Amino acid sequence: MNDKLDLTFAALADPTRRAILTMLLEDDMAVTDVAEPFDMSLAAISKHLRILTAAGLISQEKLGRVTWCKLEPGALKAASVWMQGFGQFEPVNLDDFERFLEATLKD
């Protein structure tokens, strides 16, 4: 369980990966579409996607020559439960999480 939490929080620590999660809240996306708004190589984006996949926050599926990325909606449950143990945090609501990410990324 601790290893899974470590992977989750490590994945969330990077602003590019948080931006990718925000994008995937809207809909599934091809890897090339995920990479488009970022000023970095496709290889760099692929590395971010591998980290998000390893943490279980997204899944990737190859259909033909296109790899699709999908947000895994229950992926933050373990982190939410862990944070609730401190009595200071409410359960993670994905709508609230999306608004938080959008506000954070605008700043």
N, C-alpha and C positions, 0 to 999 in steps of 0.2 A: 504494500500500500504506500509506504513512504517513497519508494522508487517512482511510482506513478505520479505522486504529488510533486516530486522533484522535477520530473519531466514536464508536467503541466505548468508549474510556476516558471521554470526556465524558458519554456516556449513563450509564455506571456510576457516575459521580461523585455523582449525586443519590440520596439515600436513598429518595425516593418511587419512582423508577424501579427501584431494586434491589428494593423491596418488590413492585412489579408483576411483576418477573421471577420472584420467589419464588412468587407466586400462580400464575403461568402454568406453573410446573414441575409443578403438580398436574394441570392440564387446560386446554384451550382455554376462553376465557371471552368473554362478550359485553362490550362496552365499559361498559354500565351496571353489570354485575356487578363489573368491575374498579374502577369508581368508588365503589361502595357503601361500602367500609370507610374511605375517606378523607374528611377534613373540608375538601373543596375542591370547586369547581364542576366540572361535567362538561367545560366548556371547558378548564379547567386540566389535567384528566386527559387530555383529547384531545391537548393540547400535549405532555405527557409521552409519550403513545403515539406521536405523530409522530416524536419524537426517537428513541425506541427502534426504530421502523420504519426511519428514515433510517440508523441505525447497523447495520441488518440483524439486530438481536437478536430482533425479533419480526416477524411478518407480520400483516396485517389483511385480512379478506375480508368483503365485504358479501353476506349471504344474506337476500334480502327486505328487511325494514326493520331488520335487526339486523346490526351489524358485529362480527365475531368476531376475537379476538386469539389468536395462536398463537406460542409460543416457537419460535425457530429453533435447533435443537440444535447445529448446527455453527458457529454465529455467533461463538463465542469461540475458535475454533481459531486464527485469525491472532494474536489477543492472547496465547494460550497459547504459540504457537511463538515469538513475539517475546520473551516473558518467559523462556522456556527458554534463549534466547541468552545470558542473563546467568549461566547455570549454577546459579542459586539456586532455581529454581522447578521443580516437578514439572508434568507435563501436567495440564491442567484436567480433572477428573472431575466430571461434572454432579451426581452424588450428593453428592460432597464439597462442591461449590459450593453446592448447596441447603442442606446443613447449616450451612455458613459464613454464608449469607445469613440463615437462620432465627436462628442464634445472635446475629448482629450486630443484627438487627432487634428481638430481645427485650431487648437492653441499652439 
